[in-house]
């Protein structure tokens, strides 16, 4: 919101030496964030009145002109793209050194001498948006420059003198005052400033509105308002004023309105806009003739719209309403969308002579929802949705009538004053113990200073022994201030956070409880990335059904109700689909892609954590998974890269693991897939290759290996290593054995069998597997190193021979192995 | 005796000059120092035939000479080794700048992981627990417990992802639900940071993403004050940035704290004079924080008359982008190795 320094000064006596910049900082530190301070005159330095002498074509650009501009003593060559240039026109000329906003956007830029398409330019003919004067000189297009019209000043006169700009404008971040309905007008801010500087704030007490007796016995209007839903409209005030003469509003009002970016329209509309920015109370003025029932009877209904009811607003668009929306209607039709915008055919025009002022209060949530649903956020709706004080409706109406009677000397109040009001406000009292206040802030405050602060903000304060009884002012009572902590904030922010010295709380020295799952995630990331050479990817938690279809995954996924990326509405059940997409994309740039991700997945229909503190409702299960993918150009069996990484990883985590062949869903290679089993019986994941046909479907050229491990499950089986084997004193003996077995024989069972033959067998290591030449079809040759060792003695060759022979015979018996010598 | 020693010394010096390789040096050493028959060894043996002062004096002299000779021997050995090195340079030199072949692919951690690890370590060292909670969260924990009533704009569709057929489930829009879950689980006093993934239903561009990361701190104890919050935040930021920082509080509104603050830090680029990085204000908006709202304490199962606390939020994604100068937030979720391989 834009705030005018001059406007504020109408309400509060600012300290003499205060600068606008100091005030802006103080407001930022104690009340709302002031994002910008624009000194109007300063901003117009080096911008002067110029007169166009001559316009020529630009030799190198169709859209540009070479313009000769007189600025008093000299003529300047200017390259300009303005659409409304003509000779003899008076323009706002930015000379070299002037500060402008390029095309009305971004930061101010200082003009320098420039060559534009080969032609020199000594300044710029300004458009209104480029020098912040859109309110004063509205442009029809962004190519239109300011036309100063017929003004009687010498060329070269500073523009600021011509338009008499002497204000300073604050740009306040609206987000910083969403909770402060009282600050959406200058008066509310003036009250804050009064509290900050201990300055006097003028009272807001316009005279009460009373029907005026007609001079010539003309009948007065009968105004009736029927509020159908007092929850949605707690207060509705209205009055009819006759003999209004539509014209321009007074210059002082126009100037203030323009300073905050509003365009003056006519005296009545300007008065409502003035109150919008003065008190923060939106109002509306109807043309009485457009809404009368018959000659002197006006009936206004505040009701919910009918489903499908059509309404054409001042924006000339037709809106279709729902039964949740509130309208202002006469007997025939809706004439305004309550609190948002008036109707096209009922507003004030140049011909209007009788008006109805509306000053009302509407439910914040309802207004916001309607405005959002219709895409019509207006100055009015954005104020109502903050929960305005219903008392302001009356103050605004009084002031509006007062101004109208001033501006239109013949105008008269010609109806009863309607005040349909049904609202309750809870204004306390709140008990504020003095000690509580000091403890919360962390310093010792002066009691009288606390009282001064609260009173200056409009709170009623009664001192009682060690506490204050505090009454909330109505403009803070709509939702802003409800509990004692709110008062702590009021006192401390006005006192000044800068005046509170920091101090450290005293904590007991207790080591924090370990988050074992997070520690496991970190260890795994370190090992997989830094030891096994995989790179970590972060994918979205959302996955596309098209991708799942391509891969061939048909499981049911949890779905977003309102996805922003319509192509990814599903919540991932597995990390692999998005990782496979990563592989496809990276394969264009890399021959080898090794990626992993650690993240949460979402399983429909499986119970997870509690939804609330009590009750049995559960969220879906969300386990942390590790996903790995690997592809390398020309690698026909990438499986082992991933399977050995998995096995090594689990071994490092102190977890005994084995792979067990298993056929999964059809998108997974049926002959190259295994379950990962830890501590003999617990399934924690899978290692597999993608089925070749799916791999091609996704667009990956080489075979893809992948693995997924459930870390939430695995966590239970991780053991901190806490034993070691004594270093053997006696030398080991190594023997090799090679044999041919059926091709289907699994390494893991062979290894297990050999290990069980004798306790002196310490290690069994596969060093070769071979199929093809010299080996019968359907069979394979396997070769192992076997290490024999005793912890009691040096083994004799004879001892080893005996066991080795036993190994041979067991292999023959169990696997029908034929030994190769 | 003395004459004998002098003679040995002379012969040693003469002989050593003639030694021309390592093998000869070994022979030469044996000739003088062999335990059985070395000339020097023999001479030393003769010492026992002397008596009294003579024995003492000769013993000293013999030792002196022996050490002198051994030193000369060592020097000769070093000279020979130097000669060997010269040979090795010729025959066994390698290109030490060449990488190991075949090339080994190294892996990389995601920049967010690196930043989170650093922050988590820092907080752990200050006694904070590191927590996370469900990413698909109930509206109860996401909003109600955090003093965000059903009529609050944050509850409307525009900001939060909701789940189809479950109007009371959403993708958590902040990590704050874990504040309440933590209080319920661990009670008080409590010091915890929550770090994790959050979601907002907003269009993606270079500086906004619908998926982002937050790190949020919570301290619950007796009699926590605004002064405590100021003091702690200053220490924490100094720890995160590894230098002294100046902070200031100004009002900020968040439903789950009261009072709420925006914490600004004196610009580290210009030290507060004003520059482009701080939009010429001298201060950089750094993090939202505040004293925990009594309703939130209550939702956590604690008595707000007994327990108080403060909370603060760190946008760890922005921190990572600043740390590495990442210009487009979308890189972080693109899975592109050309980006990821740089960390």
Interface residues (C-beta under 8 A of the other chain):
Chain A: X28 X29 X30 X31 X32 X33 X176 X178 X179 X364 X365 X368 X369 X372 X385 X439 X440 X441 X442 X443 X483 X485 X486 X488 X489 X492 X493 X497 X498 X500 X501 X502 X503 X504 X505 X507 X508 X509 X510 X511 X512 X513 X515 X518 X522 X525 X526 X528 X529 X530 X531 X532 X533 X534 X535 X536 X537 X538 X539 X540 X541 X558 X559 X560 X561 X562 X563 X564 X565 X571 X578 X579 X581 X582 X585 X586 X589 X590 X592 X593 X594 X595 X596 X599 X600 X602 X608 X609 X611 X612 X613 X617 X619 X620 X622
Chain B: X104 X105 X106 X107 X108 X109 X110 X112 X113 X117 X120 X124 X127 X128 X129 X130 X131 X132 X133 X134 X135 X136 X137 X138 X140 X141 X151 X153 X156 X157 X158 X161 X162 X163 X164 X165 X167 X168 X169 X171 X184 X186 X189 X191 X192 X197 X199 X201 X202 X203 X204 X210 X211 X219 X221 X223 X224 X225 X226 X227 X228 X230 X231 X232 X233 X234 X235 X248 X249 X250 X251 X252 X253 X258 X259 X260 X261 X262 X291 X293 X294 X299 X301 X308 X332 X333 X335 X336 X337 X338 X340 X341
